[in-house]
Amino acid sequence: MKSKFKITMLVTVLFCFAFILIFYYKMTELVITDFDGFVNTYMSENIYGRILIPLGLFGFLWSPIYLLKYFKTIRIYPSNIEVNYFFPIFNHNLQLKDFDYYILINEMTRNVPVEAIWFIKDRKVKFIIPGQLYSNYYEIRNEISKYNIENKGKVKLNPFQEIKAKLGFKINKIT
């Protein structure tokens, strides 16, 4: 079974990339045309500019990489999950036997819970299939339930616990 993206998510990504490209263009144009004015205005007189502009530039440089890595096509087979990213160098196969089990999590996104499948190994999250990204998420979930991997059911985590788990900390709530 192959995953299918939601159209709204693809449109959102296109708008994000368009915004990022416009920002890159405008910042480059500003720096090239009036570098001294840019430095004097944003970097020397304004303490917030000295802090926020480098952080903002880092965020805008990092965001396209994050978006390209977040959007992936998934193919589910009886023994493995094939993950294909926009750049083929990130592609990989995950063997279902390498995971201990999977759980269903209601992730909070803009105060709306969206179900996701978390694959767990040694009480750590190793792979996530987000429900908000795929239009055939429930078909994917049903397909995975047919194969030889244990389902521990729904687990309720607060947002802080979700972030910790995604950063690689162990999930203590699951027995």
C-alpha positions as CSV (number, residue, x, y, z in Angstrom):
1,M,0.0,0.0,0.0
2,K,1.3,3.5,-0.9
3,S,0.5,6.6,1.1
4,K,-1.3,9.6,-0.5
5,F,-0.7,13.2,0.5
6,K,-3.5,15.5,1.5
7,I,-3.9,18.3,-1.0
8,T,-4.2,20.9,1.7
9,M,-0.8,19.8,3.1
10,L,0.8,20.1,-0.3
11,V,-0.6,23.6,-0.9
12,T,0.6,24.6,2.5
13,V,4.1,23.4,1.7
14,L,4.1,25.3,-1.6
15,F,3.1,28.5,0.2
16,C,5.8,28.0,2.8
17,F,8.4,27.5,0.0
18,A,7.2,30.6,-1.8
19,F,7.4,32.7,1.4
20,I,10.9,31.4,2.1
21,L,12.1,32.2,-1.4
22,I,10.6,35.7,-1.3
23,F,12.3,36.2,2.1
24,Y,15.6,35.0,0.7
25,Y,15.3,37.3,-2.3
26,K,14.3,40.4,-0.3
27,M,17.1,39.8,2.3
28,T,19.7,39.3,-0.5
29,E,18.4,42.4,-2.3
30,L,18.6,44.5,0.9
31,V,22.0,43.3,1.8
32,I,23.4,43.8,-1.7
33,T,21.9,47.3,-2.3
34,D,22.6,48.8,1.1
35,F,24.8,46.6,3.2
36,D,26.0,49.5,5.5
37,G,22.4,50.7,6.0
38,F,21.4,47.1,6.9
39,V,24.1,46.7,9.4
40,N,23.6,50.1,10.9
41,T,19.8,49.7,11.1
42,Y,19.4,46.2,12.2
43,M,22.7,45.1,13.8
44,S,24.2,48.0,15.6
45,E,21.4,50.2,17.0
46,N,18.8,47.6,17.8
47,I,19.7,44.9,20.4
48,Y,16.7,42.8,19.2
49,G,18.0,42.9,15.7
50,R,21.4,41.5,16.8
51,I,19.6,38.6,18.4
52,L,16.5,38.0,16.2
53,I,18.0,38.4,12.8
54,P,20.6,35.6,13.1
55,L,18.0,33.3,14.7
56,G,15.5,34.1,12.0
57,L,18.0,33.5,9.3
58,F,18.9,30.1,10.9
59,G,15.2,29.2,11.0
60,F,14.6,30.2,7.4
61,L,17.7,28.2,6.3
62,W,16.6,25.2,8.3
63,S,12.9,25.2,7.5
64,P,13.1,24.0,3.8
65,I,15.3,21.1,4.9
66,Y,12.8,20.2,7.6
67,L,9.8,20.4,5.2
68,L,11.6,18.2,2.6
69,K,12.4,15.6,5.3
70,Y,8.9,15.8,6.9
71,F,7.1,15.0,3.6
72,K,7.8,11.4,2.7
73,T,6.0,8.7,0.7
74,I,5.5,5.4,2.5
75,R,5.0,2.0,1.0
76,I,3.9,-0.7,3.4
77,Y,4.8,-4.3,2.8
78,P,4.3,-7.4,5.0
79,S,7.8,-7.3,6.4
80,N,9.0,-3.7,5.9
81,I,8.1,-0.1,5.4
82,E,9.8,1.7,2.5
83,V,10.3,5.4,3.1
84,N,11.0,7.7,0.2
85,Y,11.8,11.3,0.7
86,F,12.1,14.2,-1.9
87,F,15.8,13.7,-2.0
88,P,16.7,10.0,-2.6
89,I,19.8,10.1,-0.4
90,F,17.4,10.0,2.7
91,N,15.4,7.0,1.5
92,H,15.5,3.9,3.6
93,N,13.7,0.6,4.5
94,L,12.5,-0.1,8.0
95,Q,12.0,-3.8,8.9
96,L,8.9,-4.4,11.0
97,K,10.8,-7.0,13.0
98,D,13.2,-4.3,14.2
99,F,10.4,-2.6,16.2
100,D,9.1,-3.9,19.5
101,Y,5.6,-2.6,18.9
102,Y,3.6,0.5,17.7
103,I,1.3,2.8,19.5
104,L,-1.4,5.3,18.5
105,I,-1.0,8.8,19.7
106,N,-3.3,11.8,19.5
107,E,-0.8,14.5,18.7
108,M,-1.9,18.1,19.4
109,T,-1.8,20.3,16.3
110,R,-3.3,23.8,16.8
111,N,-5.5,22.5,19.6
112,V,-6.9,19.8,17.4
113,P,-5.8,16.2,18.1
114,V,-4.6,14.2,15.1
115,E,-3.8,10.5,15.4
116,A,-0.3,9.3,14.5
117,I,1.4,5.9,14.5
118,W,4.6,5.7,16.5
119,F,6.9,2.8,16.0
120,I,8.8,2.0,19.2
121,K,12.1,0.2,19.9
122,D,13.4,0.0,23.5
123,R,10.7,2.4,24.6
124,K,12.0,5.1,22.2
125,V,10.2,6.5,19.1
126,K,12.0,5.3,16.0
127,F,9.5,6.2,13.2
128,I,6.3,8.2,13.0
129,I,3.5,8.1,10.5
130,P,1.5,11.3,11.0
131,G,-2.2,11.2,10.3
132,Q,-2.5,14.8,9.3
133,L,-0.2,14.3,6.3
134,Y,-1.9,11.4,4.5
135,S,-5.4,11.2,3.1
136,N,-5.4,7.4,3.4
137,Y,-4.1,7.3,6.9
138,Y,-6.8,4.9,8.2
139,E,-6.1,2.5,5.4
140,I,-2.4,2.6,6.3
141,R,-3.2,2.0,10.0
142,N,-5.5,-1.0,9.0
143,E,-2.8,-2.4,6.7
144,I,-0.1,-2.2,9.5
145,S,-2.5,-4.0,11.9
146,K,-2.5,-7.0,9.6
147,Y,1.2,-7.6,9.9
148,N,3.4,-9.2,12.6
149,I,3.9,-6.2,14.9
150,E,2.2,-5.7,18.2
151,N,-0.2,-2.9,18.7
152,K,-0.2,-1.4,22.3
153,G,-3.3,0.7,21.5
154,K,-3.8,4.4,22.1
155,V,-1.6,6.1,24.6
156,K,-2.4,9.5,26.0
157,L,0.6,11.8,26.3
158,N,0.7,15.5,27.2
159,P,2.5,17.9,24.7
160,F,5.6,18.0,26.9
161,Q,5.8,14.2,26.9
162,E,5.3,14.1,23.1
163,I,8.2,16.5,22.5
164,K,10.5,14.5,24.9
165,A,9.6,11.3,23.0
166,K,10.3,12.8,19.6
167,L,13.6,14.1,20.8
168,G,14.7,10.6,21.7
169,F,13.8,10.2,25.4
170,K,12.2,7.0,26.6
171,I,8.5,6.8,27.0
172,N,7.8,5.7,30.5
173,K,4.0,5.6,30.2
174,I,3.9,2.3,28.3
175,T,4.3,-1.0,30.1
